[in-house]
């Protein structure tokens, strides 16, 4: 039971970190768009795309861990 709880805490922390990073980039994007700053808006979008890919890879990794247990 302890391993299950630690695994869930680890996953929750990971998901929380992704949410925080995505929130930051969404705010950066919103600010850049309000200032018509195309460079920073593009940068924020690139960061969001990168975070989305990392998130998908992480979810896939977590799902594989469940399948092997």
N, C-alpha and C positions, 0 to 999 in steps of 0.2 A: 504494500500500500504506500509506503514511504517513497519508493521509486516512482510510482505513478504520480504522486503529488509533486515531487521534484521535477518530473518531466513536464507536467502541466504548468508549473511556475516558470520554468525555462521558456516554454512556448509563449506564455502570456507576456513575459518580459520582452521576447523577440517581437511579438506583434505590437506591443506598446511602443517599442523603439521605432518600428516602421511607421506607425501612426504619427508619432511626433515628428519624424523627419518629413513625412508627406505634408503634414500640417504647415511646417515651416516653409516648404517650397511652394505650397498653394498660396500662402500669405505673401511670399516674395513675388510670385507671379501676379497676384492681384495688385500689389503695390507698383510693380513695373508697368503693368497695363494702365494703371491710373495716371502714371507719369509719362506715358507713351515712350517708354524706354524699351525699344525692341531688343537690344542686346541682352538686357537682364531678363526680359520675358522669355526669350529663347533659351537662355541659360537655365531658368527655372523649369521650363518644359523638359529640357534635356535631363535635368536632375530627376524630375518626376518619372520620366520614362525609365531611367536607370533604376530608380527605386522600385518601380513596378516589376521590372525584370528580376531584380534581386528578391522581391517578395514572392514571385512565382516560383523561383528556384528553391526558396526556403520552404514554401508550402509543399512542394514536390518532395523535398528531402524529409520533411516531417511525415508525409504520407508513406514514404518508403520505410521509415522507421517503424511505423505502425504495422505495415504489412509483414515485416520480418519478425515482429515480436510474437 
